[in-house]
Amino acid sequence: MLARARDEGQWHAAQSDAAGICFDVLALFPDCEEAEELVYQLFCDEWTLPSADEEIRRVRRENTKERTASYRPSIDPQLASLFMASIQLENEKSLPTLVDWSFLDKDDGQPGEPAEWVKKQMAMFADDEEIVDELMRMHRWTRNITPPAMPPRYDPNEPHFDPRDIFGENAG
C-alpha cells in the first residue's frame, strides 16, 4: 500500500489520495514510521502548502459560515400563505389513483397463479409446450391488477362503432 501511496503522491493532484492511503496504513499499524514519514513528505511539499493569502481566505470563510449559520430568512406572510395553500398536508388524503395498488400490500412476494392475460396467451399456444413454459417463466411474478372502478367514458346511447361506416365493406 505504501508503494502505491508513493507512486500516487508524486503527482500534485493525487497527493491527498496518497496521504489517505498512508492514514489507512497508520490505522492498521499505528507504529509504521514509513507511513508517518510519507505523510509528512506529502504535506510538506512547497506546492501543496497554502500561501498566507489562501490561509486568510479560508479563515474568513469559516468565520462567515459561523456568523451566517443562525441566519433564517423571513418571507412575506402573504407569500407564505400561498406556499401553504399549494403544499399538501400529511393528514390530507391524496386523490384516488387510476389503479388500486393495495393488492401489492396483500402480496406475499412468492410466485403464484399467473395473471389472466398470461393464462390466455398460454391457452393460445397450448400445443407448443416450450412456449407455454417460457411464458410461465417470464411472467411468474406477474399479478392480476384489479381494473379501475371508473365509470365508462362513453355514452351508452351512442350507436356501436362499425369500421365499415368509415373504411367501407372490406374493413374489419
Summary of the structure (lengths in Angstrom):
residues: 172
radius of gyration: 35.0
end to end distance: 74.6
largest distance: 94.3
contacts: 302
relative contact order: 0.06
helix: 52%
strand: 0%
